[in-house]
Amino acid sequence: MAGDFFVYFCKELPHRKQWYKEENALYIHVHIIVSQLFNRIPGRTYLLLAIIIFAASNSVIRKLTDLGAQNQIDGRNLISLCNVLFVGNLCALAVLFLVYSQQCTVQNFRAIPSKTWWGLIGISLLSGALAPALTFMALDLTAVNNVVLIGRIEPPLILALSILILGDRVNLWVIAGAIVSFVGVALTIVLQAPTTDMMDMGGLTIGRGEFMAAGGAIALAISTIISKVTLKQIPLGLFSIIRTTLGTVVFFIAVLILYTPTHFIDVFAPFLWQWMLVYGAIIVVGGQLCWFTGLKTTGAADVSLASSFSPIAGILAAYLILSETPTTAQYIGGSIILIGIVLNQIGVFRKQTQPAPQPPVSPAKEMDMEVGFKGI
């Protein structure tokens, strides 16, 4: 029997080798064709898709938490904001390791100076833990449109801090756009109808949700300035992995301290992961991959142009997913914000015709920081 099998194997081996070569060649051929098709898609298209996905993340989060509230177990919402943020960050880490695994080497980690590590820790605390937590809490307290519009306070703050701290020089169009956008955000907050959770801020009343949305945007703006000052030329992938890892760990520890370990008792519940697979596939995997692909083939002007559609996409997503229609305050503030965005874009395109100094950080990382909340 063994001899017969050996004879059969010797006869069939050349055919099987040929079959393997043909199958392997077919796989390589299909892979090349698919790669060429994806490479023909402009980088701006990837950026626009990513911005649309990121803008819809607020509405998707609210929808998921509403579904969890309708399917509680022992009075607990399995799809709580803490669970969504924690599990979403774990999904994001998996994607980051998949895309940037070649940058996670011992040599790259050792090459980071000790002073830079302090900057990374600060950025992780602000943009990896505090800002997402404040944004998620704001989504629990106020309308999604308020979170979307108030989040536009971040670009004017980055510009102001860059001028005051870093001495950046910008044209008048960009400054005018920032001022107009800031006025639009302020009107969105001030013209809100009175609610039971209003806070008195020295004569100015502001809702708790609006306050937290503004706090999240401020934290992101400060972290962007820190990145410009301290991070120099750390690769984008390594930076993103460290920031997400430290932010997730800090957030997890903070929840354990502020609440109790039982707060994450449902983090492995099948109902949670059933919907987190949807969130992870669309927001985390789809959004992040489109974003990273777009960053590779575009410039700062393209990122700025794509991100300018974020408020419109966010409001449309809130209407389509949650049936949330804008209020009078949101219409007024949003319209003024759009005027500010148009002025800013005029300034950005005018700046493209002028020679610019070498940026203090890698352009891709700077663009990644300035876009703001991306669902994780």
C-alpha positions as CSV (number, residue, x, y, z in Angstrom):
1,M,0.0,0.0,0.0
2,A,2.8,2.4,1.0
3,G,4.6,1.6,-2.3
4,D,1.5,2.2,-4.4
5,F,1.0,5.6,-2.7
6,F,4.6,6.5,-3.3
7,V,4.4,5.7,-7.0
8,Y,1.1,7.7,-7.2
9,F,2.7,10.6,-5.4
10,C,5.7,10.6,-7.7
11,K,3.5,10.6,-10.8
12,E,1.1,13.3,-9.5
13,L,3.7,15.6,-8.0
14,P,4.7,17.4,-11.3
15,H,1.1,17.9,-12.2
16,R,0.3,19.3,-8.7
17,K,3.4,21.6,-8.9
18,Q,2.1,22.9,-12.2
19,W,-1.4,23.4,-10.8
20,Y,0.1,25.3,-7.8
21,K,2.2,27.5,-10.1
22,E,-0.9,28.3,-12.3
23,E,-3.1,29.0,-9.3
24,N,-0.4,31.2,-7.7
25,A,0.2,33.0,-11.0
26,L,-3.6,33.6,-11.2
27,Y,-3.7,34.9,-7.7
28,I,-0.8,37.3,-8.4
29,H,-2.4,38.4,-11.6
30,V,-5.8,39.2,-9.9
31,H,-4.0,40.9,-7.1
32,I,-2.1,43.2,-9.6
33,I,-5.4,44.0,-11.4
34,V,-7.2,44.9,-8.1
35,S,-4.3,47.0,-6.9
36,Q,-4.2,48.9,-10.2
37,L,-7.9,49.5,-10.0
38,F,-7.6,50.9,-6.5
39,N,-4.6,52.9,-7.4
40,R,-6.6,54.6,-10.2
41,I,-9.0,56.0,-7.6
42,P,-7.8,59.6,-6.8
43,G,-6.5,60.2,-3.3
44,R,-9.1,63.0,-2.9
45,T,-11.8,60.4,-3.3
46,Y,-10.4,58.4,-0.4
47,L,-10.1,61.5,1.8
48,L,-13.7,62.5,1.0
49,L,-15.0,58.9,1.8
50,A,-13.0,59.0,5.1
51,I,-14.4,62.4,6.0
52,I,-18.0,61.2,5.3
53,I,-17.5,58.1,7.4
54,F,-15.9,60.1,10.3
55,A,-18.7,62.7,10.1
56,A,-21.3,59.9,10.4
57,S,-19.6,58.4,13.4
58,N,-21.4,60.7,15.9
59,S,-24.8,59.7,14.5
60,V,-23.8,56.0,14.4
61,I,-22.7,56.2,18.1
62,R,-26.0,57.8,19.2
63,K,-28.0,55.2,17.2
64,L,-26.0,52.3,18.8
65,T,-26.5,53.6,22.3
66,D,-30.2,54.1,21.6
67,L,-30.4,50.4,20.5
68,G,-28.6,49.4,23.7
69,A,-31.1,51.4,25.8
70,Q,-34.0,49.5,24.1
71,N,-32.4,46.1,24.8
72,Q,-31.1,46.5,28.4
73,I,-30.2,43.5,30.6
74,D,-30.8,43.9,34.3
75,G,-31.2,47.7,33.8
76,R,-27.8,48.0,32.0
77,N,-27.2,49.4,28.6
78,L,-24.8,47.0,27.0
79,I,-23.8,49.5,24.3
80,S,-22.8,52.2,26.7
81,L,-20.5,55.1,25.6
82,C,-17.6,53.7,27.6
83,N,-18.0,50.2,26.0
84,V,-18.2,51.7,22.5
85,L,-15.1,53.9,23.1
86,F,-13.0,51.1,24.6
87,V,-14.0,48.4,22.1
88,G,-13.7,50.9,19.2
89,N,-10.2,51.8,20.2
90,L,-9.2,48.1,20.4
91,C,-10.6,47.7,16.8
92,A,-8.6,50.7,15.8
93,L,-5.4,49.3,17.3
94,A,-5.9,46.1,15.3
95,V,-6.2,48.2,12.1
96,L,-3.2,50.3,12.9
97,F,-1.0,47.3,13.6
98,L,-2.2,45.8,10.3
99,V,-1.3,48.9,8.3
100,Y,1.8,50.0,10.1
101,S,3.3,46.8,11.5
102,Q,6.6,47.5,9.7
103,Q,7.1,50.7,11.8
104,C,6.7,48.9,15.1
105,T,10.3,47.9,15.6
106,V,12.6,48.0,18.6
107,Q,14.9,50.4,16.8
108,N,12.1,52.9,16.1
109,F,11.0,52.8,19.7
110,R,14.5,53.3,21.0
111,A,15.1,56.2,18.6
112,I,12.3,58.2,20.3
113,P,14.0,60.7,22.8
114,S,12.9,60.8,26.4
115,K,11.5,64.4,26.0
116,T,9.5,63.3,23.0
117,W,7.9,60.5,25.1
118,W,6.5,63.2,27.5
119,G,5.0,64.9,24.5
120,L,3.5,61.6,23.3
121,I,2.0,61.0,26.8
122,G,0.5,64.5,26.8
123,I,-1.0,64.0,23.3
124,S,-2.3,60.6,24.3
125,L,-4.0,62.0,27.4
126,L,-5.6,64.9,25.4
127,S,-6.5,63.4,22.0
128,G,-6.5,59.7,22.8
129,A,-8.5,59.8,26.1
130,L,-9.9,63.2,27.2
131,A,-11.2,64.5,23.8
132,P,-13.0,61.2,22.8
133,A,-14.5,60.8,26.3
134,L,-15.8,64.4,26.3
135,T,-17.2,64.0,22.8
136,F,-18.9,60.7,23.7
137,M,-20.4,62.3,26.9
138,A,-21.6,65.3,24.8
139,L,-23.4,62.9,22.4
140,D,-25.3,61.6,25.5
141,L,-26.4,65.1,26.6
142,T,-27.1,67.1,23.5
143,A,-28.1,66.9,19.8
144,V,-25.6,65.4,17.3
145,N,-25.8,68.6,15.2
146,N,-24.6,70.6,18.2
147,V,-21.6,68.3,18.7
148,V,-20.8,68.6,14.9
149,L,-21.0,72.4,14.7
150,I,-19.3,73.1,18.1
151,G,-16.5,70.8,17.1
152,R,-15.6,73.3,14.4
153,I,-14.1,75.5,17.1
154,E,-11.0,73.4,16.8
155,P,-9.5,74.8,13.6
156,P,-9.7,78.5,14.7
157,L,-8.1,77.5,18.1
158,I,-5.3,75.7,16.3
159,L,-4.7,78.7,14.1
160,A,-4.7,81.1,17.1
161,L,-2.4,79.0,19.2
162,S,0.0,78.4,16.2
163,I,0.2,82.2,15.7
164,L,0.7,83.0,19.4
165,I,2.9,80.2,20.5
166,L,4.7,79.0,17.3
167,G,4.8,82.3,15.5
168,D,3.2,80.9,12.3
169,R,2.5,83.4,9.5
170,V,-0.8,83.1,7.7
171,N,-2.7,85.2,5.2
172,L,-5.7,87.4,6.0
173,W,-8.1,85.1,4.3
174,V,-7.3,82.2,6.7
175,I,-7.5,84.6,9.7
176,A,-10.9,85.9,8.5
177,G,-12.2,82.4,8.0
178,A,-11.1,81.4,11.5
179,I,-12.8,84.4,13.1
180,V,-16.1,83.9,11.1
181,S,-16.1,80.2,12.0
182,F,-15.5,81.0,15.7
183,V,-18.5,83.5,15.6
184,G,-20.6,80.8,14.0
185,V,-19.8,78.3,16.8
186,A,-20.4,81.0,19.5
187,L,-23.9,81.7,18.0
188,T,-24.7,78.0,17.9
189,I,-24.0,77.9,21.6
190,V,-25.6,81.2,22.7
191,L,-28.8,80.9,20.6
192,Q,-29.7,77.4,22.0
193,A,-33.1,77.1,23.6
194,P,-32.9,76.9,27.4
195,T,-32.8,73.3,28.8
196,T,-32.7,71.8,32.3
197,D,-29.0,71.1,32.2
198,M,-27.8,74.6,31.5
199,M,-24.6,75.8,33.3
200,D,-23.9,79.4,34.4
201,M,-20.5,80.4,33.1
202,G,-20.1,83.9,34.5
203,G,-23.3,85.3,33.1
204,L,-23.3,83.1,30.0
205,T,-25.5,80.0,30.1
206,I,-24.4,76.9,28.2
207,G,-25.7,73.4,28.1
208,R,-23.5,70.6,29.7
209,G,-23.4,68.8,26.4
210,E,-22.3,71.8,24.5
211,F,-19.7,72.6,27.1
212,M,-18.3,69.0,26.8
213,A,-18.3,69.2,23.0
214,A,-16.3,72.4,23.2
215,G,-13.9,70.9,25.8
216,G,-13.2,68.0,23.5
217,A,-12.4,70.3,20.6
218,I,-10.1,72.4,22.8
219,A,-8.3,69.2,24.0
220,L,-7.7,68.2,20.3
221,A,-6.4,71.7,19.5
222,I,-3.9,71.7,22.3
223,S,-2.7,68.2,21.4
224,T,-2.1,69.4,17.8
225,I,0.1,72.3,19.1
226,I,2.0,69.9,21.3
227,S,2.6,67.6,18.3
228,K,4.0,70.5,16.3
229,V,6.4,71.5,19.1
230,T,7.7,68.1,20.3
231,L,7.1,65.3,17.9
232,K,9.5,66.3,15.0
233,Q,9.8,63.4,12.5
234,I,8.2,60.5,14.3
235,P,6.5,58.3,11.6
236,L,2.7,58.6,11.4
237,G,2.0,54.9,12.0
238,L,4.2,54.7,15.1
239,F,2.7,57.9,16.4
240,S,-0.9,56.7,15.8
241,I,-0.2,53.3,17.5
242,I,1.4,54.9,20.6
243,R,-1.3,57.5,20.9
244,T,-4.2,55.0,20.6
245,T,-2.5,52.5,22.9
246,L,-1.8,55.0,25.7
247,G,-5.1,56.7,25.2
248,T,-7.0,53.4,25.6
249,V,-5.0,52.4,28.7
250,V,-5.5,55.8,30.3
251,F,-9.2,55.8,29.5
252,F,-9.6,52.3,30.9
253,I,-7.8,53.2,34.2
254,A,-9.8,56.4,34.5
255,V,-13.1,54.6,34.2
256,L,-12.0,52.0,36.8
257,I,-11.1,54.9,39.2
258,L,-14.1,57.1,38.6
259,Y,-16.6,54.3,38.5
260,T,-16.0,50.7,39.4
261,P,-14.6,47.6,37.7
262,T,-18.2,46.5,37.1
263,H,-18.6,49.3,34.6
264,F,-17.0,47.1,32.0
265,I,-18.9,44.0,33.1
266,D,-20.7,43.8,29.7
267,V,-17.6,44.6,27.5
268,F,-17.6,41.0,26.1
269,A,-21.4,40.7,25.7
270,P,-22.4,39.1,22.3
271,F,-25.0,41.8,21.8
272,L,-22.3,44.6,22.2
273,W,-19.9,42.9,19.8
274,Q,-22.6,42.2,17.3
275,W,-23.1,45.9,16.8
276,M,-19.4,46.8,17.4
277,L,-18.5,44.6,14.4
278,V,-20.7,47.0,12.3
279,Y,-19.2,50.0,13.9
280,G,-15.7,48.6,13.7
281,A,-16.1,47.6,10.0
282,I,-17.6,50.9,8.9
283,I,-16.1,53.6,11.1
284,V,-12.8,52.1,12.2
285,V,-11.7,49.8,9.4
286,G,-13.3,51.6,6.5
287,G,-12.7,55.1,7.7
288,Q,-9.1,54.6,8.8
289,L,-8.1,52.7,5.7
290,C,-9.6,55.3,3.4
291,W,-7.9,58.0,5.5
292,F,-4.5,56.5,5.5
293,T,-4.7,55.7,1.7
294,G,-5.7,59.3,1.0
295,L,-2.9,60.8,3.1
296,K,-0.3,58.9,1.0
297,T,-1.2,60.6,-2.3
298,T,-2.5,64.1,-1.3
299,G,-1.4,67.3,0.3
300,A,-2.5,69.6,3.1
301,A,-4.8,71.6,0.7
302,D,-6.6,68.4,-0.3
303,V,-7.1,67.4,3.3
304,S,-8.4,70.9,4.2
305,L,-10.8,70.8,1.3
306,A,-12.1,67.4,2.2
307,S,-12.5,68.2,5.9
308,S,-14.5,71.3,5.0
309,F,-17.4,69.0,4.0
310,S,-17.4,67.5,7.5
311,P,-20.1,69.8,9.0
312,I,-22.4,69.2,6.0
313,A,-21.8,65.5,6.1
314,G,-22.4,65.3,9.8
315,I,-25.7,67.2,9.7
316,L,-26.9,65.1,6.8
317,A,-25.9,61.9,8.6
318,A,-27.9,63.1,11.7
319,Y,-30.9,63.6,9.5
320,L,-30.7,60.3,7.6
321,I,-29.7,58.1,10.6
322,L,-31.5,59.8,13.5
323,S,-34.1,62.0,11.7
324,E,-32.6,64.9,13.6
325,T,-33.5,68.2,11.9
326,P,-31.4,71.4,12.6
327,T,-32.8,74.0,14.9
328,T,-32.8,77.7,14.3
329,A,-29.6,78.2,16.2
330,Q,-27.9,75.5,14.3
331,Y,-29.1,76.9,10.9
332,I,-27.7,80.4,11.9
333,G,-24.5,79.1,13.4
334,G,-23.9,76.5,10.7
335,S,-24.4,79.0,7.9
336,I,-21.8,81.4,9.4
337,I,-19.4,78.5,9.9
338,L,-19.7,77.5,6.2
339,I,-18.9,81.1,5.3
340,G,-15.8,80.9,7.5
341,I,-14.8,77.6,5.8
342,V,-15.1,79.2,2.4
343,L,-12.9,82.1,3.4
344,N,-10.4,79.6,4.9
345,Q,-10.3,77.6,1.6
346,I,-9.6,80.8,-0.3
347,G,-6.6,81.4,2.0
348,V,-5.4,77.8,1.7
349,F,-5.4,77.9,-2.1
350,R,-3.7,81.3,-2.1
351,K,-1.0,79.9,0.2
352,Q,-0.3,77.1,-2.3
353,T,1.2,79.6,-4.7
354,Q,3.7,80.9,-2.1
355,P,6.9,79.1,-1.0
356,A,6.4,77.5,2.5
357,P,9.0,76.7,5.1
358,Q,9.7,73.1,6.1
359,P,7.1,72.0,8.6
360,P,8.2,71.0,12.1
361,V,6.5,67.7,11.9
362,S,5.8,65.3,9.0
363,P,3.0,66.7,6.8
364,A,0.9,63.5,7.0
365,K,1.0,63.5,10.8
366,E,0.1,67.2,11.0
367,M,-2.9,66.6,8.7
368,D,-3.9,63.6,10.7
369,M,-3.9,65.7,13.9
370,E,-5.8,68.7,12.5
371,V,-8.9,66.8,11.3
372,G,-10.2,66.2,14.8
373,F,-12.5,63.5,16.1
374,K,-12.6,60.4,13.9
375,G,-15.0,58.1,15.8
376,I,-12.3,56.6,18.1
